[in-house]
């Protein structure tokens, strides 16, 4: 693709995109604050705001956000558009958060446990969940945004592989749900959901960062120069399938010694089950009914075996991150998932492995030290992240 110059029309469009991005993040801003954020003059800001109003993309309010000086009210996103039902989908659970047209939460996040055996059972469960919201809000136009566990093609809306699912075939989720419900549907990977949540709702997020979800499996999503990096086959972020032990256990992907076989919750539970079965007189839980809650409780109670397993898992994650940091040099990483319940010592074991990065010059005034932290967004905010698929699509179409 050839580089092209920017004519006045193109500059205008880019400025409108910038204004809308600020408004989607902040929800409501004054003209003077927009001038501060964009570095544009008040007359230039006024012209762009007028144009956005004429297009119906924003609305004006007489509500004053500051009592200082002259004040012409504030600007916000329209409140009369479609609502978005944001959902996180696995074969065992549906989590949902309804959002209004400005992607502000409506009510509390909901969760439904299930055990579907066939792909169409999952479609039926999602459709039933959506219909329940429709009954509660019959006057609202709803659209769906789905964060789906596993590899997803966001263009075709196909769930290509879904760990934990009894089936191994692709599932055309977008097509089937749009046919079933007659609504717009957008979907992407559940780690993309977390990355979008950080990008749009965390004001400390940088232009380059990564989210890692350490749960049943281990997934990640990268934001590079402010954009989700998906890769040409939409397989970016498969950090759980980096090999840490070539002679290790076989992984669901067919290779041996992937990070998931060592450091995921499913791997830790497998280790615990094997040990429990070797101790028939143990007063521990039934190996076949072992849960994540049992592991976390044992960790909190100081069970030395669990501490060893968990610390080894954390070290393996840290080693993979060390290699990742050397390749991409992304210095802001947020951790999510149920493994975060292992707490600060688990995090410290991860960070310790990355502390030897020779390219992390913490003593340089120009360099920023690598930040590896627990994600701070609430579960409701995390779910809302997938709704920003519609926002990013709208901004691209300007």
N, C-alpha and C positions, 0 to 999 in steps of 0.2 A: 504494500500500500504506500502510495506517495504521500509525503508530508504536504499539507496544504495550508495556505495562509488563512488568516481570519478576517473576513469582511465585517462590516457593521452588523449585518444580520446575525452572523455566527457569534459575534461578541455579545450581542443582546441575548441570544439563546443561552449562552454559557452563564451570563449574569443571572438570568431567571432560574437556571438550575441551582446556582449557588444560593439564591434567596430561598428557594423551596427546600433545599437541604437544611438550611438553618431553621426554617419554620417547622419542618418535620421533627427536628431534634428538640427544639425549644417549645413548640406548640403555639406560642404567642410572643410577639416581639413588637417593640415600638420602632418607629421610623429611625430615631436617633441611634437605637441599639443596632439596627441593621446597618446603618452607616458605619458604626464602629467596627462591626464584624467584617464588613466587606471592604472597608477602606474607600468607599465611594462618597461623593458629595451628596448632600441632602437633595438637591434638584435631581441628580441622577437616580437616587433611591426612589424619589417620588414618581419619576417616570416609569421605572420598572414595576413599582407597586401598582400603579394605575393600570398598566398593561395586564398584569397578573389578575387584577380584579375583573377587568373586562373579559378575560378568558374564563372566569369562574373558578380559578385555581386557589384563590385566597379570598378572605372576607375582612372587612374593616369593623372594628368595634370602638365605641366611645370610651371603653374602659381604659383608664390611665395606669400605666405601669410605673410611673414615677411622678412625684409631685414637684419636681424641680423644673423651672423654666416653662416655656411654652410647650404645650403637649397636644398633639393631634390624635390622641387615642392610640390604638394598637392594631396589629394585624394578626390574623390566625387562619388556620385551615378551615374550609367549609365544614359545617356540622350536619349537612343534609345528604351526605354520600352513603355508599354501601358500608355496612358493618362487616368485619372480618372475624370469622371463627378460626382461631389459631389452635392447631392441634399437634401433639407429638405422638407418633404412631409406632408401636412395636407389636409383635404378635401376642403379647401378654398384657398390654396396657394401652389405654387411650387417656392422654391428658389434654385438657382444653382450657382456653381462656378466650372469652368473647371480648371484642374490642369495637369501639365506635368508629366513625369515619376518620377520626384523627389518630387512630390506634391508641386510644386511652382505654384502660380496662373497664369492662362493664361486669360487675359482680366479681365473684371469686373464681379462682382456678378450680376445675373439676377433674376427678380422676375415676376411671372405671377399669377394674381388673377383668381379664378375660382369658380364655384358652382356646383360641381358634385353631382348627386343624386344616382348613382349606382356604385358598385365596379369596374365594367369593364370600366366605364367612367374615373375613376381615372387612371387605367392602360393605357388607350388610351391617356390621357393627359400627363402622364410621358413619354410614347413612342414618342409622337409628340415632346416633349421638347428635348428628346435625338436626334431625327432625325434632328432637326434644327442645333444642334451642329455638327452632322456628315456632313451636307451639307457645313458648314463653314470650316471643317477640314477633307476633304475626305481622306487624306493620313494617318491619324492617327488611330491606333487601340484604341477604347474607351471601358472602362468598367464603370459600375455604382456602386456608393456607396450611399446608401440612409439612411438618418436619418428620421425616421417615428414617427409621433406623436402617443402616446399610447403604449400599451404593445406589444412587438415584440418577436418572437422566432428567434434569430439570426442563429440558426443551420438549421432549415427548411426554413427560410426566409418567415415566415408567420406573417402578421399583425393580431394579435389576437383580439384586441379591439382598436378602433380609436375614441376617443372623437370628437364630432362635426359631425361625419359621420352619415348620415341618416340610414345606415345599421348597424346591430349588429353582423353579421356573420364574421368569420375569412376570410382573403383574402390572397391567396397564391401569394404574390407579386413577389418573386424571380422566381418561376417556370413560371408564366405568362409572365414576362418581358423577361426572357431568351428565351422563346419560340417565343415571338413577335419580339425581336430585334437581337437574336443570339449573345448576349454579356454576359460577366460575370456580375453577380449582387451579391452584399453583402448589407445587411441592418441590422440596429439595431435601438433602441429607440433614439429619438432626444436628450435626456439628455445624453446618452452615447456619442453622437456626440460632445457635449460640453465638456464632461470629457476628451475625446481623444484629443480635441483641446488644452485643458489646459495642458495635460500630455506631448504632443509632441511639443508644440509651446511656452509655457510659461516657461522660465528658472527659475522662482521663485517657480514653483509648487513643492510641497514636495512629498514624497512617499505615504502619506496618505492625501487625501483631498476630498472635496465634491463640486459638482456644483448643484445649485438649480435654476430651471427655473420657474419664477412666471409670468404666462401669462394667457391664457384662462383657463388652469388648473394649477396645481402645481406639478412638477415632480423633481426628483433628481437622481444623479448618484454618486456612491462612487468609489474612487480609493483607494485600500488598499494594502500596500506593493508594490506599482507600478502597480497593476493590476486592471482592471475593475471588480467590484464585481457585478455579475448578479443574483446570487441565482440559485438554482437548477431548478426552474420553470421560470426563467428570469423575475421575478416580483420585483426584488430589486429596491429600490428607490421610492416606492409609498408613499412618505411623504405626498402628498396631501390627502391621505385616512387614515391618522391618525385621530382619533376622538378627537375633542377639545370640543364638546358639545353633550353629548348623547341625549339630548332632542331637538337638533337643526333640521335644514331643512334636507329633504331627499336628498341624493347624487345620482348621476348617477350609482354608484356602488351598490345601494340598501340599504346602511346603512344610519344612521342619524348622522348629526353633524360633517362630515369630514371637515378637514381644507379647502378643496376646496370650500365648501359651505359658507365659511366665508371670505376667504382671496384671492381668485382668481379674475381675472378681470371679469369673467362671474358672480361671486357672487356680486361684486361691481356694475356691470351694472344692475343686477336684483334689488338690493336695490334702485338704482337711478330710475329705471323704476317705481317701486311701489310708490315711493314718488311723481314722476311727475304725475302719474295717479290720485293721491289723491289731486292734486292741479290743477284743470281744468283751473284756470285763470293764471297759471304760464306762463311766457314768455320764459321758457327754451325750450330745443330741444324736438322734437316729441319722446315720450317714446319708440315707436316701431323702431325708427331710431337712437337710442342712440349708440354712438361708444366710443371706448377707448379714442379717441382724445378729445371727449367732457368731459370725466372725468378728463383727464390730464389738459385740459384748465381750467376747474373749480377749480381744485387744485391750479394751478398757479395763478389764479385770487383771491384766498383766500376764496372760497365758504366754509362756516363753516360746512355745512352738509357733503360735500365731504371729508373735512379734518377729521371729526369725523369717517366716514366710513373707510377711508384709514388707519388712525392711529389704529383703532380697528383691522383691517386686519393685519397690520404689527405686532401688539402685539401677535396675534394668531400665526403668523409664528414664531416669536421669542420664544413663549412658546413651540411649537413643536421642534424647534431647541435646546432649553434647554434640553428637554428629550433626544433628539438624541445625544447631546454632552455628556450627562451622560452615555449613553450606549456604544458608540463607541470611545469617546474621540478623535475625529478628530478635529484638531484645525485650519484647513484652509478651508474656505468656500467661494465660489465665487457665486454671484447672477447674473442671467441673466433674460431676458424676458422684455416685454413691461412695466411691473410694475416698473422697475428700473427708468422709467422717472419721478416717484414721488420724486426722489432725496434723498438728504442727511437726511432730517427729517424722511422720511419713513425708511431709513436704520437705523437711530438712534433708532427708536421705536423697531425695530427688535433686535438690539444689546442690548438695555436696558434689555430685558427679559432674555438674556443669561448671563448678567453680574453677576448673583447670583449663577453661577455654583460653587459648593463647591470644585470641583476637579480641578479648573483652578487656580493654585497657581502662580499668576502673580509675586509675590515677590520672587519666587524661582529662583536661577540662572540657574538651570537645565531645568526649565519649559519654554515652549513657550506660550505666551498669545494667546488666541483664536483670530483668524483673520477672520472677516466677512466683505467682501468687494464686490463692484461691479466688475464684470469681465471686464477686459481691452482689450480683443481680439476684433478685428474688426469683422463685420458680415462675411466678406470673410474668415477670419481665422477660425471662428466658423464652417462655412460650410466645410472647408478643413478637419476639425477634423474627419469626417466620412470616409474620404479616408484612414485614418490610420488603418481601419479594415484590409486592404490588407497587410499593413506593419506588423501588429501583427500576422496575419496568416502566413506570410512568415517566421518571426522569430521563430514561434512555430514549423515550419516544418524543421528547420535546423538540 
